[in-house]
Amino acid sequence: MSPKGPGERREPHELNWFGKTVYAGGTVLRAAANLVDATAERVSQIAAESKEAFERELDPNIEEARVIEEIPRPEGEE
């Protein structure tokens, strides 16, 4: 097997202990970055949905909520 240059990709099983440690650290870092990215995407989606719901409530064509029928509770219930 010929030695590979600095720019060539190696398989994890071909690495020494230091290379495997760096490889594992990079994998964990990539997974953490993907998790942060997915979380940020979800937060952005929730913010957009919340803004849309808020703006719908400001629509003058929507009436305020009204009590249609009120049923008295028996004594002793609260």
Rosetta blueprint (number, residue, H / E / L):
1 M L
2 S L
3 P L
4 K L
5 G L
6 P L
7 G L
8 E L
9 R L
10 R L
11 E L
12 P H
13 H H
14 E H
15 L L
16 N L
17 W H
18 F H
19 G H
20 K H
21 T H
22 V H
23 Y H
24 A H
25 G H
26 G H
27 T H
28 V H
29 L H
30 R H
31 A H
32 A H
33 A H
34 N H
35 L H
36 V H
37 D H
38 A H
39 T H
40 A H
41 E H
42 R H
43 V H
44 S H
45 Q H
46 I H
47 A H
48 A H
49 E H
50 S H
51 K H
52 E H
53 A H
54 F H
55 E H
56 R H
57 E H
58 L L
59 D L
60 P L
61 N L
62 I L
63 E L
64 E L
65 A L
66 R L
67 V L
68 I L
69 E L
70 E L
71 I L
72 P L
73 R L
74 P L
75 E L
76 G L
77 E L
78 E L
